[in-house]
Amino acid sequence: MSVASSSWLHELATLFGREQTLIDPSLLVVYECDGFTLERNRPDAVVFPESTGDVVRLVNFCRERKIALVPRGAGTSLSGGTLPLGGGVTVCFTRMKAIEEIRVEDRFARVQPGVVNVHLTQALKGTGYHYAPDPSSQGACTVGGNVATNSGGPHTLKYGVTADHVLAVEMVLPDGQVAMIGSPTEEGPGIDLLGPVVGSEGTLGIVTKIWVRLTPDPESFRTAMGIFDRIDDATEAVTDVIAEGMLPAALEMMDRGIIRAVEEAFHHGFPLDAEAILFVEVDGPSASLDRQMARIEEIFRRRGVREIRTAVTPTERQKLWKCRKQAFGAIGRLSPSFCTQDGVVPRTKLPHILRFIGEVSRRFDVRIVNVFHAGDGNIHPILLFDDRDEAAIERALAASDAILRECIACGGCVTGEHGIGVEKLNLIEASFTPDDIDVMRRLRDAFNPGGSLSPGKKLPDPNLPHVGRVHPGRRAAL
């Protein structure tokens, strides 16, 4: 941890120039938090590297002065993954946003970490290939941030999370060395270190280039929306679809609270009295898709679906997915503040966990709405409150803790794609044995022996004072 001094701050500004450095406190306030706004702390400086060489120079500068470094993409993290605990330097990758190479013949692309996810999607249009991970924040989040938290998205069910689509990374280590982890040729020699890197939230090194796998576009799609009067019927329909041996490309759910918010904001024609909507998509060879969708629709009918709406044209398909991806943008109509949780349960436990969330909502007097990746059991309860009310914050945090602990009790885990960050540090010991935690610490220390990269993230550190707005120990005690 560093204590900011005007001397090193001015040295830093001289090294990178005013165009690449922020040290004015009034400007640094923008970087005091990410999408998890309940914990805040300003960095001492922000640097905008434009090349791997810039990152190496910055790492060497900070190592010599024992200054902490925290990488940041678009700041869409929902777990405090880019929170600059104790100050230090935030490394913001918004200027490293080049798609350096697309090689469809070898089925990979090489990108810089600041590339916005949807920009890669747009660049690949017409090539016959796409980059499969499509987080709901796709229009803002960066590929580097996706690598940091191993992001998912609506099409995770069939295509997998970010880790399934990253072939290699270039990474600057804490000693300034540049390492190539993995291989774009799929089968690299030696020990597989790429797995630990994807999802490490900047605690092992600073990623400066990413080789991503390109997936052939499916021949065709069938997309539909099922409207249900009972949320239990919708969740049971999810389980039934998978139990029958089908693997849709996506199977997403919105509950009544989100339905109303989206409809009031964007006027898609949703019935406001519906308890749940399921979005389902199958893709692949055209010859099989009508049969698959007919089976899914029959399952929906068995579970009492009120209405099924099918997208007939590409424009209608795009509109259906826009409905789903606009959900978070509509939450401002429901509450001045919110906290999005991220837990995972076995699919068969979806009816239980949604009933449990309802009980938690009543017990803690916190309104909770749900929009989530139902097909793979990745829930996203959204807790609504007013952050000007400390008692409301405490209730929301206590409700979050109860929900995530129930996910563990169901045989699931406390994150599917948002990461641990600082938000869930108090749940690590409930999730892993002491031996598990020790092994993870030793792995981190092998890459990052001084702990200078993203300190206080992923694993609890008893030696690190917590300076955020809400102390994790406070949550655990609620």
C-alpha positions as CSV (number, residue, x, y, z in Angstrom):
1,M,0.0,0.0,0.0
2,S,1.3,3.4,-0.8
3,V,0.8,6.7,0.8
4,A,0.4,9.3,-1.9
5,S,3.0,11.9,-2.1
6,S,3.3,14.8,-4.4
7,S,6.8,13.8,-5.4
8,W,6.0,10.4,-6.9
9,L,2.7,11.7,-8.4
10,H,4.6,14.4,-10.3
11,E,7.2,11.8,-11.3
12,L,4.5,9.6,-12.7
13,A,2.9,12.5,-14.6
14,T,6.3,13.4,-16.0
15,L,6.9,9.8,-17.1
16,F,3.6,9.4,-19.0
17,G,2.7,13.0,-19.6
18,R,-0.5,14.8,-18.7
19,E,-2.4,13.2,-21.6
20,Q,-2.0,9.8,-20.1
21,T,-2.1,10.6,-16.4
22,L,-4.8,11.9,-13.9
23,I,-3.7,13.1,-10.5
24,D,-6.3,15.9,-9.9
25,P,-8.5,14.7,-7.0
26,S,-11.6,16.2,-8.6
27,L,-11.1,14.0,-11.7
28,L,-10.1,10.9,-9.7
29,V,-13.6,10.7,-8.2
30,V,-14.8,9.0,-11.4
31,Y,-12.6,6.0,-10.6
32,E,-13.4,5.6,-6.9
33,C,-15.8,2.7,-7.6
34,D,-17.1,0.4,-10.4
35,G,-20.6,-1.0,-10.8
36,F,-20.6,-2.0,-7.2
37,T,-21.2,1.5,-5.8
38,L,-21.5,0.6,-2.1
39,E,-17.7,0.6,-1.6
40,R,-15.6,3.6,-2.7
41,N,-12.1,4.8,-2.5
42,R,-10.2,7.1,-4.8
43,P,-6.9,6.0,-6.4
44,D,-4.0,8.3,-6.0
45,A,-3.6,8.4,-9.8
46,V,-5.0,6.9,-13.0
47,V,-2.7,6.0,-15.9
48,F,-4.0,5.3,-19.5
49,P,-1.4,3.0,-21.2
50,E,-1.3,2.9,-24.9
51,S,0.9,-0.1,-25.4
52,T,2.4,-3.1,-23.5
53,G,5.5,-1.1,-23.2
54,D,3.6,1.6,-21.3
55,V,2.3,-1.1,-18.9
56,V,5.9,-2.5,-18.3
57,R,7.1,1.0,-17.5
58,L,4.3,1.6,-15.1
59,V,4.8,-1.7,-13.4
60,N,8.5,-1.1,-12.9
61,F,7.8,2.5,-11.7
62,C,5.3,1.2,-9.1
63,R,7.4,-1.8,-8.0
64,E,10.4,0.4,-7.2
65,R,8.1,2.6,-5.0
66,K,5.9,-0.1,-3.5
67,I,2.8,1.3,-5.0
68,A,-0.3,-0.8,-5.6
69,L,-1.7,-1.3,-9.1
70,V,-5.3,-2.1,-10.1
71,P,-6.3,-2.8,-13.7
72,R,-9.6,-1.4,-14.9
73,G,-11.6,-1.8,-18.2
74,A,-15.0,-0.1,-18.5
75,G,-15.7,-0.2,-14.8
76,T,-18.8,-2.4,-15.2
77,S,-17.7,-4.9,-12.5
78,L,-20.5,-5.5,-10.1
79,S,-18.3,-6.9,-7.2
80,G,-15.8,-4.1,-6.6
81,G,-13.1,-5.8,-8.7
82,T,-11.6,-2.5,-9.7
83,L,-11.9,-0.7,-6.3
84,P,-8.5,0.8,-5.5
85,L,-8.1,-0.3,-1.9
86,G,-5.7,2.0,-0.1
87,G,-5.2,4.2,-3.2
88,G,-2.3,3.4,-5.5
89,V,-2.6,3.6,-9.3
90,T,-5.5,2.5,-11.4
91,V,-4.4,1.2,-14.8
92,C,-7.3,2.1,-17.2
93,F,-7.3,0.4,-20.5
94,T,-9.7,2.6,-22.5
95,R,-7.0,3.6,-24.9
96,M,-5.8,0.0,-25.6
97,K,-8.9,-0.9,-27.7
98,A,-7.5,-2.2,-30.9
99,I,-8.6,-5.3,-32.6
100,E,-5.1,-6.2,-33.8
101,E,-5.8,-9.2,-35.9
102,I,-8.7,-11.4,-37.1
103,R,-7.7,-14.7,-38.6
104,V,-10.8,-16.6,-39.5
105,E,-8.8,-19.3,-41.3
106,D,-7.2,-20.1,-37.9
107,R,-10.3,-19.3,-35.9
108,F,-8.9,-16.7,-33.6
109,A,-8.7,-12.9,-33.1
110,R,-6.1,-11.0,-31.2
111,V,-7.4,-8.0,-29.3
112,Q,-6.2,-5.4,-26.7
113,P,-7.9,-5.6,-23.3
114,G,-9.9,-2.3,-23.8
115,V,-11.9,-3.6,-26.8
116,V,-15.6,-3.3,-26.0
117,N,-17.2,-6.8,-26.4
118,V,-19.8,-5.7,-28.9
119,H,-17.2,-4.0,-31.1
120,L,-15.6,-7.4,-31.6
121,T,-19.0,-8.8,-32.5
122,Q,-19.5,-6.0,-35.0
123,A,-16.1,-6.4,-36.6
124,L,-16.8,-10.1,-37.2
125,K,-20.1,-9.6,-39.0
126,G,-19.9,-11.1,-42.5
127,T,-17.0,-13.4,-41.7
128,G,-19.1,-16.4,-40.8
129,Y,-17.7,-16.4,-37.3
130,H,-18.4,-14.8,-34.0
131,Y,-17.0,-14.4,-30.5
132,A,-19.5,-16.3,-28.4
133,P,-19.4,-14.7,-24.9
134,D,-22.1,-12.0,-24.8
135,P,-22.6,-10.5,-21.3
136,S,-25.7,-8.5,-20.7
137,S,-23.4,-5.4,-20.4
138,Q,-21.9,-6.3,-23.9
139,G,-22.4,-2.8,-25.2
140,A,-20.1,-1.4,-22.5
141,C,-17.9,-4.1,-21.0
142,T,-14.4,-4.9,-22.3
143,V,-12.9,-8.2,-23.3
144,G,-10.1,-7.6,-20.7
145,G,-12.7,-7.2,-18.0
146,N,-14.5,-10.3,-19.2
147,V,-11.2,-12.2,-18.9
148,A,-10.7,-10.8,-15.4
149,T,-14.0,-12.1,-14.1
150,N,-14.6,-15.0,-16.5
151,S,-17.9,-13.4,-17.7
152,G,-20.8,-15.4,-19.1
153,G,-23.9,-14.1,-20.8
154,P,-27.2,-15.4,-22.2
155,H,-25.5,-17.9,-24.6
156,T,-23.3,-19.4,-21.9
157,L,-25.7,-22.4,-21.6
158,K,-24.5,-23.8,-24.9
159,Y,-21.3,-22.0,-25.7
160,G,-19.6,-21.6,-22.3
161,V,-18.1,-18.7,-20.4
162,T,-15.1,-16.6,-21.3
163,A,-12.6,-19.2,-20.2
164,D,-13.9,-21.5,-22.9
165,H,-13.1,-19.0,-25.6
166,V,-9.7,-17.6,-24.6
167,L,-6.7,-19.3,-26.2
168,A,-3.9,-17.1,-24.8
169,V,-3.0,-13.9,-23.1
170,E,0.0,-11.6,-23.0
171,M,0.5,-10.6,-19.4
172,V,2.9,-8.2,-17.6
173,L,4.0,-9.8,-14.4
174,P,4.7,-7.8,-11.2
175,D,8.5,-7.8,-11.9
176,G,8.0,-6.2,-15.3
177,Q,8.4,-9.3,-17.4
178,V,6.1,-9.9,-20.3
179,A,4.8,-13.5,-20.4
180,M,2.8,-15.4,-23.0
181,I,0.3,-17.7,-21.3
182,G,-1.4,-20.2,-23.5
183,S,-1.2,-20.6,-27.2
184,P,-3.4,-19.5,-30.2
185,T,-2.6,-22.9,-31.7
186,E,-4.9,-24.6,-29.1
187,E,-2.4,-27.2,-27.9
188,G,0.5,-25.4,-26.2
189,P,3.3,-27.2,-24.5
190,G,3.9,-27.3,-20.7
191,I,1.6,-26.7,-17.7
192,D,-1.8,-25.1,-18.5
193,L,-1.6,-21.8,-16.6
194,L,-4.3,-20.1,-18.7
195,G,-7.1,-21.5,-16.5
196,P,-5.9,-19.8,-13.3
197,V,-5.4,-16.5,-15.2
198,V,-8.9,-16.2,-16.6
199,G,-11.0,-15.1,-13.7
200,S,-8.1,-14.0,-11.5
201,E,-9.4,-10.4,-11.4
202,G,-6.0,-8.9,-12.0
203,T,-4.3,-10.6,-9.0
204,L,-1.8,-12.6,-11.1
205,G,-0.7,-10.1,-13.7
206,I,-1.9,-7.3,-16.0
207,V,-3.3,-8.7,-19.3
208,T,-2.3,-6.6,-22.3
209,K,-3.3,-8.8,-25.3
210,I,-5.9,-11.6,-25.6
211,W,-6.2,-14.3,-28.3
212,V,-9.9,-15.3,-28.4
213,R,-11.4,-18.3,-30.2
214,L,-13.8,-17.6,-33.0
215,T,-16.9,-19.8,-33.3
216,P,-18.6,-20.6,-36.6
217,D,-22.0,-18.8,-37.0
218,P,-24.9,-21.3,-36.7
219,E,-26.8,-21.9,-39.9
220,S,-30.1,-20.7,-38.3
221,F,-31.9,-19.7,-35.2
222,R,-35.3,-20.1,-33.6
223,T,-36.2,-17.7,-30.8
224,A,-39.3,-17.5,-28.7
225,M,-40.7,-16.0,-25.5
226,G,-43.0,-17.8,-23.1
227,I,-45.2,-15.8,-20.8
228,F,-46.1,-17.6,-17.5
229,D,-48.7,-16.8,-14.8
230,R,-46.6,-18.7,-12.1
231,I,-42.9,-18.3,-11.6
232,D,-42.7,-21.9,-10.4
233,D,-44.1,-23.1,-13.7
234,A,-41.4,-21.2,-15.6
235,T,-38.6,-22.6,-13.5
236,E,-39.9,-26.1,-13.8
237,A,-40.1,-25.6,-17.6
238,V,-36.4,-24.8,-17.6
239,T,-35.6,-28.0,-15.8
240,D,-37.8,-30.0,-18.1
241,V,-36.2,-28.7,-21.3
242,I,-32.7,-29.7,-20.1
243,A,-34.0,-33.0,-18.7
244,E,-35.3,-34.0,-22.1
245,G,-31.8,-33.9,-23.5
246,M,-32.0,-30.5,-25.3
247,L,-29.4,-27.8,-25.0
248,P,-30.7,-24.5,-26.1
249,A,-28.3,-21.8,-27.1
250,A,-30.0,-19.6,-24.4
251,L,-32.7,-19.9,-21.7
252,E,-33.3,-16.7,-19.8
253,M,-35.9,-15.5,-17.3
254,M,-37.3,-12.2,-16.1
255,D,-39.7,-12.0,-13.2
256,R,-42.7,-9.7,-12.7
257,G,-40.8,-6.8,-11.3
258,I,-38.4,-6.6,-14.2
259,I,-41.1,-7.2,-16.7
260,R,-43.0,-4.1,-15.5
261,A,-39.8,-2.0,-15.5
262,V,-38.8,-3.0,-19.0
263,E,-42.4,-2.5,-20.3
264,E,-42.8,0.9,-18.8
265,A,-39.4,2.0,-20.1
266,F,-39.4,0.5,-23.6
267,H,-43.0,-0.5,-24.4
268,H,-42.4,-4.0,-25.8
269,G,-46.0,-5.1,-25.2
270,F,-45.4,-7.3,-22.2
271,P,-48.4,-8.2,-20.1
272,L,-47.9,-6.5,-16.7
273,D,-49.7,-9.2,-14.7
274,A,-47.4,-12.0,-15.9
275,E,-45.2,-13.5,-13.2
276,A,-42.4,-14.7,-15.4
277,I,-41.1,-14.6,-19.0
278,L,-38.7,-17.2,-20.5
279,F,-36.6,-16.3,-23.5
280,V,-35.4,-19.4,-25.3
281,E,-33.2,-19.8,-28.4
282,V,-32.1,-22.9,-30.3
283,D,-29.5,-22.7,-33.1
284,G,-27.7,-25.0,-35.5
285,P,-28.7,-26.8,-38.8
286,S,-32.1,-25.5,-40.0
287,A,-33.5,-29.0,-40.5
288,S,-33.6,-29.8,-36.8
289,L,-34.6,-26.4,-35.3
290,D,-38.4,-26.5,-35.9
291,R,-38.6,-29.9,-34.3
292,Q,-36.6,-28.7,-31.3
293,M,-38.7,-25.6,-30.8
294,A,-41.9,-27.6,-31.1
295,R,-40.7,-29.8,-28.3
296,I,-39.8,-26.8,-26.1
297,E,-43.2,-25.2,-26.8
298,E,-44.9,-28.4,-25.8
299,I,-43.0,-28.5,-22.5
300,F,-44.0,-24.8,-21.9
301,R,-47.7,-25.8,-22.5
302,R,-47.4,-28.7,-20.1
303,R,-46.2,-26.2,-17.5
304,G,-49.1,-23.9,-18.1
305,V,-47.6,-21.2,-20.3
306,R,-50.1,-18.4,-21.0
307,E,-48.7,-17.4,-24.4
308,I,-45.8,-18.1,-26.6
309,R,-44.4,-15.5,-29.0
310,T,-42.0,-16.6,-31.7
311,A,-39.6,-14.4,-33.6
312,V,-40.1,-15.1,-37.3
313,T,-37.6,-12.6,-38.8
314,P,-34.0,-11.6,-37.8
315,T,-35.4,-8.2,-36.8
316,E,-37.9,-9.8,-34.5
317,R,-35.2,-12.0,-33.0
318,Q,-33.0,-8.9,-32.4
319,K,-36.0,-7.2,-30.7
320,L,-36.6,-10.2,-28.4
321,W,-32.9,-10.2,-27.2
322,K,-33.0,-6.4,-26.9
323,C,-35.9,-6.9,-24.4
324,R,-33.7,-9.1,-22.3
325,K,-30.6,-7.0,-22.5
326,Q,-32.4,-3.8,-21.7
327,A,-33.5,-5.2,-18.3
328,F,-30.7,-3.6,-16.2
329,G,-31.2,-0.3,-18.0
330,A,-34.8,-0.1,-16.8
331,I,-34.0,-0.6,-13.1
332,G,-33.7,3.1,-12.5
333,R,-37.5,3.3,-12.8
334,L,-37.8,1.0,-9.8
335,S,-35.3,2.4,-7.3
336,P,-32.6,5.1,-6.9
337,S,-30.0,2.4,-6.0
338,F,-29.6,-1.3,-6.5
339,C,-27.2,-4.1,-5.9
340,T,-27.0,-7.0,-8.4
341,Q,-26.1,-10.4,-6.9
342,D,-24.6,-13.3,-8.7
343,G,-25.0,-16.8,-7.4
344,V,-25.3,-20.3,-8.9
345,V,-27.5,-23.2,-8.0
346,P,-28.2,-26.5,-9.7
347,R,-31.0,-26.0,-12.2
348,T,-33.3,-28.3,-10.2
349,K,-32.9,-25.9,-7.2
350,L,-34.2,-22.8,-9.2
351,P,-37.8,-23.1,-7.8
352,H,-36.4,-23.3,-4.3
353,I,-33.9,-20.5,-4.5
354,L,-36.5,-18.1,-6.1
355,R,-39.0,-18.9,-3.2
356,F,-36.1,-18.4,-0.8
357,I,-35.4,-15.0,-2.4
358,G,-39.0,-14.0,-1.9
359,E,-38.8,-15.0,1.8
360,V,-35.5,-13.0,2.2
361,S,-37.3,-10.0,0.6
362,R,-40.0,-10.1,3.2
363,R,-37.7,-10.9,6.1
364,F,-35.3,-8.0,5.5
365,D,-37.9,-5.6,4.0
366,V,-36.0,-5.3,0.8
367,R,-37.6,-5.3,-2.6
368,I,-35.9,-7.9,-4.9
369,V,-36.5,-8.5,-8.6
370,N,-34.9,-11.2,-10.8
371,V,-33.5,-11.4,-14.3
372,F,-31.0,-14.3,-14.8
373,H,-29.5,-17.1,-16.9
374,A,-32.0,-19.7,-16.0
375,G,-30.6,-22.4,-18.2
376,D,-27.3,-22.8,-16.2
377,G,-28.7,-21.8,-12.8
378,N,-26.9,-18.5,-12.7
379,I,-29.2,-16.2,-10.7
380,H,-29.1,-12.4,-10.6
381,P,-31.4,-11.1,-7.8
382,I,-31.4,-7.3,-7.9
383,L,-31.9,-5.7,-4.5
384,L,-33.5,-2.3,-4.6
385,F,-32.9,0.4,-2.0
386,D,-32.0,4.0,-1.4
387,D,-28.3,4.4,-0.6
388,R,-29.0,7.6,1.3
389,D,-30.6,5.4,4.0
390,E,-27.9,3.5,5.9
391,A,-30.5,1.2,7.4
392,A,-31.7,0.2,3.9
393,I,-28.1,-0.5,2.9
394,E,-27.6,-2.8,5.9
395,R,-30.8,-4.7,5.1
396,A,-29.8,-5.1,1.4
397,L,-26.4,-6.4,2.4
398,A,-27.8,-8.8,4.9
399,A,-30.3,-10.0,2.3
400,S,-27.5,-10.5,-0.2
401,D,-25.5,-12.5,2.3
402,A,-28.4,-14.7,3.1
403,I,-29.1,-15.4,-0.6
404,L,-25.5,-16.3,-1.4
405,R,-25.2,-18.6,1.7
406,E,-28.3,-20.4,0.5
407,C,-26.7,-20.9,-2.9
408,I,-23.8,-22.6,-1.1
409,A,-26.2,-24.7,0.9
410,C,-27.9,-25.8,-2.4
411,G,-24.6,-27.1,-3.7
412,G,-23.9,-24.0,-5.8
413,C,-21.5,-21.2,-5.4
414,V,-21.4,-17.4,-4.8
415,T,-20.5,-16.2,-8.3
416,G,-21.1,-17.3,-11.9
417,E,-19.5,-14.4,-13.7
418,H,-19.2,-11.3,-11.6
419,G,-16.2,-12.5,-9.6
420,I,-15.4,-12.1,-5.9
421,G,-13.8,-8.6,-5.9
422,V,-14.2,-7.1,-2.5
423,E,-18.0,-7.7,-2.2
424,K,-17.9,-11.4,-1.4
425,L,-14.6,-11.8,0.5
426,N,-16.5,-12.7,3.7
427,L,-18.0,-15.7,1.9
428,I,-14.7,-17.3,0.8
429,E,-14.3,-19.2,4.0
430,A,-17.9,-20.5,3.7
431,S,-17.1,-21.7,0.2
432,F,-13.7,-23.4,0.6
433,T,-11.7,-25.4,3.1
434,P,-8.6,-23.8,4.7
435,D,-6.5,-26.1,2.5
436,D,-8.3,-24.8,-0.6
437,I,-7.7,-21.2,0.4
438,D,-4.0,-22.0,1.2
439,V,-3.5,-23.5,-2.3
440,M,-5.1,-20.5,-4.0
441,R,-3.0,-18.1,-1.9
442,R,0.2,-19.9,-2.8
443,L,-0.7,-19.8,-6.5
444,R,-1.4,-16.1,-6.3
445,D,1.9,-15.5,-4.4
446,A,3.9,-17.4,-7.1
447,F,2.7,-14.9,-9.7
448,N,2.4,-11.8,-7.5
449,P,4.7,-12.4,-4.5
450,G,4.6,-8.8,-3.2
451,G,0.8,-8.6,-3.5
452,S,1.1,-5.3,-5.4
453,L,-1.5,-6.2,-8.1
454,S,-5.1,-5.8,-7.2
455,P,-4.5,-6.1,-3.4
456,G,-7.4,-7.2,-1.3
457,K,-9.3,-8.9,-4.2
458,K,-10.4,-12.6,-4.5
459,L,-9.0,-13.8,-1.2
460,P,-9.3,-12.3,2.3
461,D,-6.1,-10.6,3.5
462,P,-6.0,-10.1,7.3
463,N,-3.1,-7.7,7.0
464,L,-4.9,-5.4,4.6
465,P,-7.1,-2.6,6.2
466,H,-10.4,-2.3,4.4
467,V,-11.1,1.3,3.5
468,G,-14.4,0.9,1.5
469,R,-17.7,2.4,2.6
470,V,-19.0,-0.9,3.9
471,H,-16.7,-3.3,5.8
472,P,-17.1,-7.0,4.9
473,G,-17.0,-7.9,8.6
474,R,-20.0,-5.7,9.1
475,R,-21.9,-7.7,6.6
476,A,-21.0,-11.0,8.1
477,A,-22.3,-9.8,11.5
478,L,-25.7,-8.7,10.2
